[in-house]
Amino acid sequence: MSKRQPSVLEFAIGKAGPMKGGRVCAFVTQWTIASQAIGREITIEEYADWWNESERTAYRHQADFRRIFGVPSPQVIANHAIAKAEAHQRGVKGVGSLPASIVLA
């Protein structure tokens, strides 16, 4: 029997602890919401503008994300979450339950 892959949330918490891991997952969720609302892949500057955050804060969130997942942006996770939500036609749901393998593959 194969071992279950950790979720995005489980992976982030495992790598950075509950506080920072949770914050990074919140960043991923916010990125996903903004990307879905804009209707395409977004830049960090568009993320900051959408959430009315300073670019400096957005870049700090992105740096934390990169330290945990080792990829440039959460767009790959957002794309999977959006596709899953569209398939179920229920909006963005369950980013934290997506398998970490979508980033780590």
SULRA-V541950 format. One record per residue. N is the residue number from 0. RES is the residue in one small letter. PSI is psi as a letter, one per 40 degrees, with the letter a starting at -180 (NA if undefined). Layout:
BEGIN
n: <N;N>
res: <RES;RES>
psi: <PSI;PSI>
END
This chain:
BEGIN
n: <0;1;2;3;4;5;6;7;8;9;10;11;12;13;14;15;16;17;18;19;20;21;22;23;24;25;26;27;28;29;30;31;32;33;34;35;36;37;38;39;40;41;42;43;44;45;46;47;48;49;50;51;52;53;54;55;56;57;58;59;60;61;62;63;64;65;66;67;68;69;70;71;72;73;74;75;76;77;78;79;80;81;82;83;84;85;86;87;88;89;90;91;92;93;94;95;96;97;98;99;100;101;102;103;104>
res: <m;s;k;r;q;p;s;v;l;e;f;a;i;g;k;a;g;p;m;k;g;g;r;v;c;a;f;v;t;q;w;t;i;a;s;q;a;i;g;r;e;i;t;i;e;e;y;a;d;w;w;n;e;s;e;r;t;a;y;r;h;q;a;d;f;r;r;i;f;g;v;p;s;p;q;v;i;a;n;h;a;i;a;k;a;e;a;h;q;r;g;v;k;g;v;g;s;l;p;a;s;i;v;l;a>
psi: <h;i;h;h;i;i;i;d;d;d;d;d;d;d;d;e;i;d;d;d;d;d;d;d;d;d;d;d;d;d;d;d;d;d;d;d;d;d;e;i;i;i;i;d;d;d;d;d;d;d;e;f;i;i;d;d;d;d;d;d;d;d;d;d;d;d;d;d;e;e;i;d;i;e;d;d;d;d;d;d;d;d;d;d;d;d;d;e;f;e;i;h;h;f;d;d;e;i;h;d;e;d;d;e;NA>
END
